[in-house]
Amino acid sequence: MYSDYERKLIAEKEYDNTLQVDNDIYIETRKSSISTVRQVIENETGLKVYVVESPDKSLRYTISKSVHDIFVK
């Protein structure tokens, strides 16, 4: 479980321009990685969707077909 403060830190990671595929994501209150970036999908306008995998190897976020169509066309 994450505290309110940790959830705030995680939310701030959405604006981190240094996130790259296969890089682990850390927050200051945890010594181990909280997740790993597995895929970055960018459309022609520069909008990005990040696919993030939790340490237990289950995908935390998945991309629906409609989102995939918007970003990959």
FENVEN-V580413 format. One record per residue. N is the residue number from 1. RES is the residue in one letter. PHI is phi in degrees with one decimal (999 if undefined). OMEGA is omega as a letter, one per 20 degrees, with the letter a starting at -180 (* if undefined). NEAR is the number of other ideal C-beta (glycine too) atoms within 8 Angstrom. Layout:
BEGIN
n=N res=RES phi=PHI omega=OMEGA near=NEAR
n=N res=RES phi=PHI omega=OMEGA near=NEAR
END
This chain:
BEGIN
n=1 res=M phi=999 omega=r near=2
n=2 res=Y phi=-107.4 omega=r near=5
n=3 res=S phi=-75.8 omega=r near=7
n=4 res=D phi=-58.6 omega=r near=5
n=5 res=Y phi=-62.7 omega=r near=7
n=6 res=E phi=-66.0 omega=r near=11
n=7 res=R phi=-62.9 omega=r near=9
n=8 res=K phi=-64.2 omega=r near=8
n=9 res=L phi=-62.0 omega=r near=11
n=10 res=I phi=-64.9 omega=r near=10
n=11 res=A phi=-61.1 omega=r near=7
n=12 res=E phi=-65.4 omega=r near=8
n=13 res=K phi=-64.2 omega=r near=10
n=14 res=E phi=-62.3 omega=a near=5
n=15 res=Y phi=-106.7 omega=a near=5
n=16 res=D phi=-83.7 omega=a near=7
n=17 res=N phi=-75.4 omega=a near=4
n=18 res=T phi=-93.3 omega=r near=5
n=19 res=L phi=-64.3 omega=r near=10
n=20 res=Q phi=-137.0 omega=a near=7
n=21 res=V phi=-57.9 omega=r near=7
n=22 res=D phi=70.4 omega=r near=6
n=23 res=N phi=-89.3 omega=r near=9
n=24 res=D phi=-76.2 omega=r near=6
n=25 res=I phi=-110.7 omega=a near=12
n=26 res=Y phi=-122.4 omega=r near=8
n=27 res=I phi=-122.8 omega=a near=10
n=28 res=E phi=-63.3 omega=a near=5
n=29 res=T phi=-91.9 omega=a near=7
n=30 res=R phi=-122.5 omega=r near=9
n=31 res=K phi=-82.3 omega=a near=2
n=32 res=S phi=-101.8 omega=a near=6
n=33 res=S phi=-62.2 omega=r near=9
n=34 res=I phi=-93.6 omega=r near=10
n=35 res=S phi=-174.4 omega=r near=11
n=36 res=T phi=-133.9 omega=r near=11
n=37 res=V phi=-74.9 omega=a near=14
n=38 res=R phi=-104.7 omega=a near=9
n=39 res=Q phi=-157.0 omega=r near=7
n=40 res=V phi=-124.8 omega=r near=11
n=41 res=I phi=-113.1 omega=a near=11
n=42 res=E phi=-123.5 omega=r near=8
n=43 res=N phi=-94.4 omega=a near=10
n=44 res=E phi=-66.2 omega=r near=3
n=45 res=T phi=-91.5 omega=r near=4
n=46 res=G phi=98.1 omega=r near=6
n=47 res=L phi=-67.1 omega=a near=7
n=48 res=K phi=-122.7 omega=r near=7
n=49 res=V phi=-120.0 omega=r near=10
n=50 res=Y phi=-105.3 omega=r near=9
n=51 res=V phi=-98.9 omega=a near=13
n=52 res=V phi=-118.9 omega=a near=12
n=53 res=E phi=-110.1 omega=r near=10
n=54 res=S phi=-77.4 omega=a near=10
n=55 res=P phi=-57.7 omega=r near=8
n=56 res=D phi=-81.2 omega=r near=4
n=57 res=K phi=75.1 omega=r near=5
n=58 res=S phi=-93.2 omega=r near=6
n=59 res=L phi=-69.2 omega=r near=9
n=60 res=R phi=-76.2 omega=r near=7
n=61 res=Y phi=-128.8 omega=r near=7
n=62 res=T phi=-121.3 omega=a near=5
n=63 res=I phi=-103.4 omega=r near=9
n=64 res=S phi=-73.7 omega=a near=6
n=65 res=K phi=-59.3 omega=a near=5
n=66 res=S phi=-65.7 omega=r near=6
n=67 res=V phi=-66.4 omega=r near=9
n=68 res=H phi=-58.5 omega=r near=10
n=69 res=D phi=-62.1 omega=a near=8
n=70 res=I phi=-64.8 omega=a near=8
n=71 res=F phi=-91.5 omega=a near=12
n=72 res=V phi=-104.8 omega=a near=7
n=73 res=K phi=-56.6 omega=* near=5
END
